[in-house]
């Protein structure tokens, strides 16, 4: 292929290359604009929520503080009871398994 032929092919391709480049840049600008708009909306929603909703939630929590503490204390007691029951069950199962294993081994070697 000769140099003149390569140059001619490049010249013929330039309009298509420019159009693709222009489209790619436009897509990137549009994508960036959407991302920025979403970020701004998120920031505004967060600011509004912090200013308007958070104080109301704090008031509700303060009003229910005693009940929340009682519920937490009861939950802590129940966790302890349930853990103790689970450990007892597991220990009983382990003892049963060990006893059964012992009987099987004794039966095999008698």
C-alpha positions as CSV (number, residue, x, y, z in Angstrom):
1,X,0.0,0.0,0.0
2,X,1.4,3.4,-1.0
3,X,1.7,6.4,1.2
4,X,-0.7,8.4,-1.0
5,X,-3.3,5.6,-0.7
6,X,-3.0,5.5,3.1
7,X,-3.4,9.3,3.3
8,X,-6.5,9.2,1.1
9,X,-8.1,6.5,3.3
10,X,-7.4,8.6,6.4
11,X,-8.9,11.7,4.8
12,X,-12.0,9.7,3.8
13,X,-12.3,8.3,7.3
14,X,-12.0,11.7,9.1
15,X,-15.7,12.7,8.9
16,X,-16.8,9.4,10.4
17,X,-14.1,9.6,13.1
18,X,-15.1,13.2,14.0
19,X,-18.8,12.1,14.3
20,X,-18.0,9.2,16.5
21,X,-15.7,11.4,18.7
22,X,-18.5,14.0,18.9
23,X,-21.1,11.4,19.9
24,X,-18.8,9.8,22.5
25,X,-18.1,13.2,24.1
26,X,-21.8,14.0,24.1
27,X,-22.6,10.7,25.8
28,X,-19.9,11.3,28.5
29,X,-21.2,14.8,29.1
30,X,-24.8,13.5,29.4
31,X,-23.7,10.7,31.8
32,X,-21.7,13.1,33.9
33,X,-24.7,15.5,34.1
34,X,-27.0,12.8,35.3
35,X,-24.5,11.6,37.9
36,X,-24.1,15.1,39.2
37,X,-27.9,15.7,39.3
38,X,-28.4,12.4,41.3
39,X,-25.6,13.4,43.7
40,X,-27.2,16.8,44.2
41,X,-30.6,15.3,44.8
42,X,-29.2,12.8,47.3
43,X,-27.4,15.6,49.2
44,X,-30.6,17.7,49.4
45,X,-32.6,14.7,50.6
46,X,-30.0,13.9,53.2
47,X,-30.0,17.5,54.4
48,X,-33.8,17.7,54.5
49,X,-34.1,14.4,56.3
50,X,-31.5,15.5,58.9
51,X,-33.2,18.8,59.5
52,X,-36.8,17.5,59.5
53,X,-37.1,13.8,60.2
54,X,-34.2,13.2,62.6
55,X,-35.5,15.6,65.3
56,X,-38.9,13.8,65.3
57,X,-37.2,10.4,65.6
58,X,-35.1,11.7,68.5
59,X,-38.2,13.0,70.3
60,X,-39.9,9.6,69.8
61,X,-36.9,7.8,71.2
62,X,-36.7,10.1,74.2
63,X,-40.4,9.6,74.8
64,X,-40.0,5.8,74.7
65,X,-36.6,5.6,76.5
66,X,-38.0,3.8,79.5
67,X,-39.7,1.1,77.4
68,X,-36.7,0.7,75.2
69,X,-34.4,0.2,78.2
70,X,-36.9,-2.3,79.7
71,X,-37.2,-4.2,76.4
72,X,-33.4,-4.3,76.1
73,X,-33.0,-5.6,79.6
74,X,-35.6,-8.3,79.0
75,X,-34.0,-9.3,75.7
76,X,-30.6,-9.6,77.5
77,X,-32.2,-11.9,80.1
78,X,-33.8,-14.0,77.4
79,X,-30.6,-14.3,75.5
80,X,-28.9,-15.7,78.6
81,X,-31.7,-18.1,79.3
82,X,-31.8,-19.3,75.7
83,X,-28.0,-19.7,75.5
84,X,-28.0,-21.8,78.7
85,X,-30.8,-24.0,77.3
86,X,-29.0,-24.4,74.1
87,X,-25.7,-25.3,75.9
88,X,-27.6,-27.9,78.1
89,X,-29.2,-29.4,75.0
90,X,-25.9,-29.6,73.2
91,X,-24.2,-31.2,76.3
92,X,-27.0,-33.8,76.6
93,X,-26.7,-34.6,72.9
94,X,-22.9,-35.0,73.2
95,X,-23.3,-37.3,76.2
96,X,-25.8,-39.4,74.4
97,X,-23.6,-39.6,71.3
98,X,-20.6,-40.6,73.5
99,X,-22.7,-43.2,75.4
100,X,-24.0,-44.7,72.1
101,X,-20.5,-44.7,70.6
102,X,-19.2,-46.5,73.7
103,X,-22.0,-49.2,73.4
104,X,-21.2,-49.7,69.7
105,X,-17.5,-50.1,70.4
106,X,-18.1,-52.5,73.3
107,X,-20.4,-54.5,71.1
108,X,-17.9,-54.7,68.3
109,X,-15.1,-55.9,70.5
110,X,-16.9,-58.5,72.7
